[in-house]
Amino acid sequence: MTEDEDLNSDGTFTTFGTIATGEVSVMDVSFDAGTQRIIASCDNTCGETHTFMKINASGAIVPDVTYTNPAVMPTDNLEGFAIAPTSTCVNGFRDAVWSDDGIYGFGSGSSSYGHAIYSGTFPC
């Protein structure tokens, strides 16, 4: 679930709408111009998922498909997610990066081993 809110100068807020993402929480929202999808990402709270949202025939924003991070990646506080434009696709894949905003440093309890950025590929 994600809500679109406006923060007022007095510290209050106004909710413009709520979208059911199928996730417990949403930590990052981005837009993939190539697929015309909003990407709602959830960190380790949801097992590192990225739900692509589409506009259905009724005009509602609804979940389309959900991806999880590769199994070789840690289940850490990976909140930032970005994918390259579809114009960069090679053999059905394009580059992707994830960021660990909960990095603790090498050997101090995080499975990130000091990495703040991970890279891989994502389906086109």
MDTraj code that builds the backbone (N, CA, C; nanometers):
import mdtraj as md
import numpy as np

residues = "MET THR GLU ASP GLU ASP LEU ASN SER ASP GLY THR PHE THR THR PHE GLY THR ILE ALA THR GLY GLU VAL SER VAL MET ASP VAL SER PHE ASP ALA GLY THR GLN ARG ILE ILE ALA SER CYS ASP ASN THR CYS GLY GLU THR HIS THR PHE MET LYS ILE ASN ALA SER GLY ALA ILE VAL PRO ASP VAL THR TYR THR ASN PRO ALA VAL MET PRO THR ASP ASN LEU GLU GLY PHE ALA ILE ALA PRO THR SER THR CYS VAL ASN GLY PHE ARG ASP ALA VAL TRP SER ASP ASP GLY ILE TYR GLY PHE GLY SER GLY SER SER SER TYR GLY HIS ALA ILE TYR SER GLY THR PHE PRO CYS".split()
xyz = np.array([
    [0.0853, -0.1157, 0.0000],
    [0.0000, 0.0000, 0.0000],
    [0.0905, 0.1228, 0.0000],
    [0.0589, 0.2178, -0.0818],
    [0.1318, 0.3435, -0.0816],
    [0.0316, 0.4568, -0.0877],
    [0.0660, 0.5658, -0.0217],
    [-0.0213, 0.6823, -0.0207],
    [0.0528, 0.8003, -0.0790],
    [-0.0182, 0.8835, -0.1532],
    [0.0370, 1.0067, -0.2072],
    [-0.0082, 1.1186, -0.1148],
    [0.0900, 1.1850, -0.0523],
    [0.0571, 1.2875, 0.0448],
    [0.1307, 1.4166, 0.0149],
    [0.0748, 1.5264, 0.0613],
    [0.1351, 1.6582, 0.0487],
    [0.1618, 1.7087, 0.1897],
    [0.2854, 1.7518, 0.2175],
    [0.3223, 1.8036, 0.3480],
    [0.2960, 1.9535, 0.3503],
    [0.2146, 1.9967, 0.4434],
    [0.1806, 2.1374, 0.4576],
    [0.2858, 2.2097, 0.5410],
    [0.2920, 2.3414, 0.5302],
    [0.3928, 2.4208, 0.6006],
    [0.3807, 2.4112, 0.7526],
    [0.2630, 2.3751, 0.8037],
    [0.2460, 2.3632, 0.9481],
    [0.2759, 2.2227, 0.9999],
    [0.3264, 2.1346, 0.9137],
    [0.3623, 1.9989, 0.9538],
    [0.2515, 1.8976, 0.9351],
    [0.1314, 1.9417, 0.9028],
    [0.0227, 1.8483, 0.8742],
    [0.0367, 1.7987, 0.7306],
    [-0.0456, 1.7030, 0.6935],
    [-0.0402, 1.6520, 0.5564],
    [-0.1798, 1.6270, 0.5030],
    [-0.1880, 1.6188, 0.3721],
    [-0.3122, 1.5875, 0.3033],
    [-0.2884, 1.4645, 0.2177],
    [-0.3721, 1.3630, 0.2336],
    [-0.3617, 1.2422, 0.1528],
    [-0.4437, 1.2602, 0.0260],
    [-0.3789, 1.2421, -0.0894],
    [-0.4464, 1.2556, -0.2183],
    [-0.5057, 1.1244, -0.2664],
    [-0.4456, 1.0152, -0.2255],
    [-0.4958, 0.8862, -0.2699],
    [-0.4142, 0.7725, -0.2124],
    [-0.4694, 0.6542, -0.2190],
    [-0.4038, 0.5338, -0.1707],
    [-0.4075, 0.4304, -0.2819],
    [-0.2965, 0.3626, -0.3022],
    [-0.2872, 0.2603, -0.4063],
    [-0.2540, 0.1271, -0.3399],
    [-0.3325, 0.0245, -0.3671],
    [-0.3057, -0.1097, -0.3154],
    [-0.1972, -0.1741, -0.4002],
    [-0.0785, -0.1904, -0.3436],
    [0.0353, -0.2448, -0.4172],
    [0.0507, -0.3948, -0.3997],
    [-0.0159, -0.4511, -0.2991],
    [0.0043, -0.5915, -0.2673],
    [0.1218, -0.6116, -0.1734],
    [0.1884, -0.5031, -0.1346],
    [0.3031, -0.5087, -0.0434],
    [0.2606, -0.4630, 0.0958],
    [0.3336, -0.5087, 0.1967],
    [0.3107, -0.4648, 0.3339],
    [0.3501, -0.3184, 0.3485],
    [0.4604, -0.2808, 0.2851],
    [0.5138, -0.1447, 0.2894],
    [0.5774, -0.1119, 0.1561],
    [0.5955, 0.0156, 0.1310],
    [0.6670, 0.0605, 0.0117],
    [0.7735, 0.1596, 0.0574],
    [0.8996, 0.1319, 0.0240],
    [1.0097, 0.2165, 0.0653],
    [1.0626, 0.3046, -0.0471],
    [1.0318, 0.2682, -0.1711],
    [1.0831, 0.3416, -0.2859],
    [0.9820, 0.3316, -0.3989],
    [0.9607, 0.4422, -0.4680],
    [0.8724, 0.4439, -0.5844],
    [0.9478, 0.5078, -0.6998],
    [0.9453, 0.4438, -0.8143],
    [1.0100, 0.4983, -0.9335],
    [0.9203, 0.4705, -1.0542],
    [0.9609, 0.5228, -1.1684],
    [0.8829, 0.5044, -1.2906],
    [0.9722, 0.4493, -1.3991],
    [0.9263, 0.3433, -1.4656],
    [0.9984, 0.2848, -1.5784],
    [0.9297, 0.3309, -1.7063],
    [0.9902, 0.4278, -1.7730],
    [0.9313, 0.4863, -1.8934],
    [0.9153, 0.3827, -2.0052],
    [1.0080, 0.2875, -2.0129],
    [1.0034, 0.1889, -2.1202],
    [0.8822, 0.0983, -2.1140],
    [0.8398, 0.0610, -1.9935],
    [0.7238, -0.0263, -1.9782],
    [0.6002, 0.0511, -1.9320],
    [0.6186, 0.1818, -1.9086],
    [0.5094, 0.2673, -1.8593],
    [0.4512, 0.2117, -1.7297],
    [0.5398, 0.1730, -1.6384],
    [0.4978, 0.1158, -1.5104],
    [0.5577, 0.1955, -1.3949],
    [0.4801, 0.2107, -1.2883],
    [0.5300, 0.2614, -1.1617],
    [0.5875, 0.1417, -1.0884],
    [0.7048, 0.1578, -1.0281],
    [0.7677, 0.0479, -0.9549],
    [0.7612, 0.0798, -0.8062],
    [0.6903, -0.0035, -0.7308],
    [0.6813, 0.0090, -0.5857],
    [0.7743, -0.0951, -0.5250],
    [0.8813, -0.0491, -0.4593],
    [0.9816, -0.1409, -0.4042],
    [0.9699, -0.1496, -0.2526],
    [0.9874, -0.2692, -0.2025],
    [0.9877, -0.2937, -0.0587],
    [1.1164, -0.3642, -0.0214],
    [1.1781, -0.3223, 0.0880],
    [1.3070, -0.3773, 0.1301],
    [1.2903, -0.5135, 0.1975],
    [1.3760, -0.5435, 0.2936],
    [1.3728, -0.6723, 0.3623],
    [1.2408, -0.6972, 0.4363],
    [1.1621, -0.5925, 0.4585],
    [1.0307, -0.6078, 0.5203],
    [0.9427, -0.7009, 0.4372],
    [0.9598, -0.6979, 0.3053],
    [0.8785, -0.7796, 0.2135],
    [0.9625, -0.8803, 0.1353],
    [1.0841, -0.9041, 0.1770],
    [1.1682, -0.9988, 0.1045],
    [1.2298, -0.9417, -0.0210],
    [1.2513, -0.8080, -0.0233],
    [1.3160, -0.7409, -0.1372],
    [1.2340, -0.7579, -0.2649],
    [1.1177, -0.6960, -0.2715],
    [1.0305, -0.7089, -0.3878],
    [1.0157, -0.5769, -0.4628],
    [0.9863, -0.5881, -0.5909],
    [0.9648, -0.4735, -0.6792],
    [0.8370, -0.5029, -0.7587],
    [0.7292, -0.4320, -0.7263],
    [0.6009, -0.4550, -0.7910],
    [0.5783, -0.3494, -0.8978],
    [0.5621, -0.3948, -1.0205],
    [0.5341, -0.3047, -1.1323],
    [0.3834, -0.2820, -1.1363],
    [0.3438, -0.1555, -1.1320],
    [0.2033, -0.1159, -1.1284],
    [0.1633, -0.0626, -1.2657],
    [0.0431, -0.0989, -1.3120],
    [-0.0059, -0.0513, -1.4418],
    [-0.1416, 0.0162, -1.4238],
    [-0.1839, 0.0851, -1.5255],
    [-0.3177, 0.1433, -1.5265],
    [-0.4080, 0.0459, -1.6010],
    [-0.5138, -0.0003, -1.5333],
    [-0.6026, -0.0990, -1.5962],
    [-0.7076, -0.0303, -1.6840],
    [-0.7972, -0.1077, -1.7423],
    [-0.8984, -0.0554, -1.8344],
    [-0.9938, 0.0439, -1.7676],
    [-1.0075, 0.0351, -1.6354],
    [-1.0949, 0.1269, -1.5612],
    [-1.0222, 0.2536, -1.5179],
    [-0.8915, 0.2596, -1.5438],
    [-0.8131, 0.3763, -1.5053],
    [-0.7521, 0.3679, -1.3668],
    [-0.7660, 0.2533, -1.3005],
    [-0.7079, 0.2343, -1.1677],
    [-0.5629, 0.1857, -1.1793],
    [-0.4802, 0.2228, -1.0833],
    [-0.3420, 0.1747, -1.0774],
    [-0.3433, 0.0450, -0.9978],
    [-0.2985, -0.0642, -1.0614],
    [-0.3052, -0.1975, -1.0014],
    [-0.1721, -0.2708, -1.0216],
    [-0.1414, -0.3685, -0.9336],
    [-0.0202, -0.4484, -0.9532],
    [-0.0248, -0.5253, -1.0840],
    [0.0885, -0.5309, -1.1534],
    [0.0992, -0.6043, -1.2795],
    [0.1835, -0.7295, -1.2578],
    [0.3061, -0.7108, -1.2104],
    [0.3964, -0.8229, -1.1855],
    [0.4921, -0.7832, -1.0731],
    [0.5321, -0.8810, -0.9922],
    [0.6250, -0.8561, -0.8824],
    [0.7499, -0.9404, -0.9019],
    [0.8651, -0.8761, -0.8853],
    [0.9943, -0.9429, -0.8944],
    [1.0614, -0.9387, -0.7580],
    [1.1470, -1.0361, -0.7322],
    [1.2307, -1.0332, -0.6127],
    [1.3761, -1.0212, -0.6563],
    [1.4601, -0.9783, -0.5630],
    [1.6028, -0.9673, -0.5936],
    [1.6614, -1.1051, -0.6200],
    [1.7727, -1.1114, -0.6932],
    [1.8389, -1.2401, -0.7142],
    [1.8736, -1.3068, -0.5812],
    [1.8641, -1.4375, -0.5761],
    [1.8889, -1.5122, -0.4526],
    [2.0297, -1.4913, -0.3980],
    [2.1249, -1.4554, -0.4831],
    [2.2631, -1.4367, -0.4374],
    [2.2825, -1.3044, -0.3634],
    [2.1822, -1.2159, -0.3689],
    [2.1929, -1.0876, -0.2992],
    [2.1495, -1.1027, -0.1543],
    [2.2060, -1.0214, -0.0654],
    [2.1653, -1.0295, 0.0753],
    [2.0227, -0.9778, 0.0932],
    [1.9584, -1.0230, 0.1985],
    [1.8282, -0.9680, 0.2353],
    [1.8564, -0.8613, 0.3395],
    [1.8914, -0.7448, 0.2923],
    [1.9282, -0.6318, 0.3765],
    [1.8313, -0.5182, 0.3513],
    [1.8683, -0.4027, 0.3930],
    [1.7846, -0.2848, 0.3789],
    [1.8054, -0.2225, 0.2408],
    [1.7803, -0.3018, 0.1356],
    [1.8013, -0.2578, -0.0015],
    [1.6784, -0.1821, -0.0495],
    [1.6832, -0.0505, -0.0427],
    [1.5665, 0.0302, -0.0760],
    [1.5755, 0.0987, -0.2107],
    [1.6906, 0.1455, -0.2517],
    [1.7015, 0.2130, -0.3804],
    [1.7091, 0.1121, -0.4933],
    [1.6366, 0.1356, -0.6009],
    [1.6357, 0.0442, -0.7151],
    [1.6209, 0.1273, -0.8412],
    [1.7042, 0.1018, -0.9388],
    [1.6957, 0.1730, -1.0668],
    [1.7300, 0.0765, -1.1791],
    [1.6583, 0.0894, -1.2912],
    [1.6867, 0.0069, -1.4076],
    [1.7140, 0.0966, -1.5272],
    [1.7995, 0.0477, -1.6140],
    [1.8360, 0.1217, -1.7344],
    [1.7172, 0.1269, -1.8304],
    [1.7170, 0.2229, -1.9216],
    [1.6078, 0.2325, -2.0200],
    [1.5974, 0.1055, -2.1044],
    [1.4776, 0.0770, -2.1529],
    [1.4574, -0.0415, -2.2371],
    [1.5383, -0.0326, -2.3665],
    [1.5762, 0.0881, -2.4066],
    [1.6573, 0.1044, -2.5282],
    [1.7963, 0.0436, -2.5136],
    [1.8372, 0.0120, -2.3906],
    [1.9696, -0.0470, -2.3666],
    [1.9647, -0.1986, -2.3565],
    [1.8495, -0.2587, -2.3813],
    [1.8339, -0.4042, -2.3687],
    [1.9275, -0.4793, -2.4626],
    [1.9904, -0.5823, -2.4087],
    [2.0755, -0.6729, -2.4862],
    [2.0364, -0.8146, -2.4469],
    [1.9976, -0.8949, -2.5456],
    [1.9571, -1.0336, -2.5231],
    [1.8465, -1.0447, -2.4172],
    [1.7534, -0.9487, -2.4173],
    [1.6388, -0.9549, -2.3274],
    [1.6605, -0.9008, -2.1880],
    [1.7786, -0.8408, -2.1626],
    [1.8080, -0.7884, -2.0293],
    [1.8670, -0.6482, -2.0370],
    [1.8523, -0.5738, -1.9282],
    [1.9117, -0.4410, -1.9148],
    [1.9713, -0.4288, -1.7750],
    [2.0607, -0.3330, -1.7586],
    [2.1291, -0.3159, -1.6305],
    [2.0331, -0.2681, -1.5222],
    [2.0640, -0.3070, -1.3993],
    [1.9888, -0.2632, -1.2821],
    [2.0861, -0.2429, -1.1671],
    [2.0521, -0.1512, -1.0769],
    [2.1331, -0.1299, -0.9557],
    [2.0404, -0.1231, -0.8344],
    [2.0911, -0.1704, -0.7210],
    [2.0221, -0.1654, -0.5927],
    [2.1150, -0.0962, -0.4944],
    [2.0597, -0.0201, -0.4019],
    [2.1436, 0.0424, -0.2994],
    [2.1031, -0.0058, -0.1611],
    [2.2025, -0.0174, -0.0745],
    [2.1821, -0.0598, 0.0634],
    [2.1900, 0.0638, 0.1512],
    [2.0767, 0.1148, 0.1957],
    [2.0803, 0.2354, 0.2778],
    [2.0988, 0.2035, 0.4251],
    [2.1120, 0.0770, 0.4577],
    [2.1332, 0.0378, 0.5966],
    [2.2709, -0.0204, 0.6183],
    [2.3668, 0.0231, 0.5381],
    [2.5016, -0.0334, 0.5463],
    [2.5634, -0.0052, 0.6828],
    [2.6171, -0.1080, 0.7443],
    [2.6751, -0.0968, 0.8780],
    [2.8271, -0.1018, 0.8767],
    [2.8827, -0.1350, 0.7664],
    [3.0279, -0.1511, 0.7614],
    [3.0664, -0.2973, 0.7579],
    [3.1856, -0.3223, 0.7207],
    [3.2359, -0.4578, 0.7013],
    [3.2338, -0.5370, 0.8318],
    [3.1626, -0.6497, 0.8303],
    [3.1666, -0.7431, 0.9411],
    [3.0937, -0.7007, 1.0677],
    [3.0018, -0.6048, 1.0605],
    [2.9376, -0.5601, 1.1843],
    [2.7894, -0.5957, 1.1909],
    [2.7497, -0.7060, 1.1351],
    [2.6115, -0.7506, 1.1472],
    [2.5311, -0.7436, 1.0190],
    [2.5719, -0.6647, 0.9233],
    [2.5012, -0.6570, 0.7964],
    [2.5573, -0.7627, 0.7033],
    [2.4728, -0.8184, 0.6188],
    [2.5229, -0.9160, 0.5220],
    [2.5741, -0.8481, 0.3955],
    [2.5801, -0.7136, 0.3960],
    [2.6244, -0.6410, 0.2776],
    [2.7755, -0.6404, 0.2615],
    [2.8495, -0.6783, 0.3651],
    [2.9957, -0.6845, 0.3597],
    [3.0577, -0.5536, 0.3125],
    [2.9965, -0.4420, 0.3528],
    [3.0526, -0.3121, 0.3187],
    [3.0097, -0.2580, 0.1847],
    [2.9258, -0.3294, 0.1113],
    [2.8797, -0.2814, -0.0197],
    [2.7591, -0.1888, -0.0026],
    [2.7597, -0.0788, -0.0741],
    [2.6444, 0.0116, -0.0714],
    [2.5655, 0.0025, -0.2013],
    [2.6281, -0.0443, -0.3085],
    [2.5620, -0.0547, -0.4405],
    [2.5854, -0.1950, -0.4953],
    [2.4797, -0.2538, -0.5471],
    [2.4865, -0.3824, -0.6151],
    [2.4382, -0.3614, -0.7573],
    [2.4899, -0.4410, -0.8501],
    [2.4451, -0.4295, -0.9886],
    [2.4145, -0.5676, -1.0446],
    [2.3293, -0.5683, -1.1445],
    [2.2911, -0.6922, -1.2103],
    [2.2128, -0.6596, -1.3348],
    [2.1321, -0.7525, -1.3786],
    [2.0487, -0.7302, -1.4955],
    [1.9037, -0.7557, -1.4605],
    [1.8155, -0.7013, -1.5437],
    [1.6721, -0.7097, -1.5203],
    [1.6059, -0.7400, -1.6546],
    [1.4981, -0.8191, -1.6562],
    [1.4335, -0.8511, -1.7840],
    [1.3776, -0.7264, -1.8525],
    [1.3829, -0.7272, -1.9835],
    [1.3269, -0.6156, -2.0593],
    [1.1780, -0.6280, -2.0739],
])
top = md.Topology()
chain = top.add_chain()
for i, resn in enumerate(residues, 1):
    res = top.add_residue(resn, chain, resSeq=i)
    for name in ("N", "CA", "C"):
        top.add_atom(name, md.element.get_by_symbol(name[0]), res)
traj = md.Trajectory(xyz[None], top)
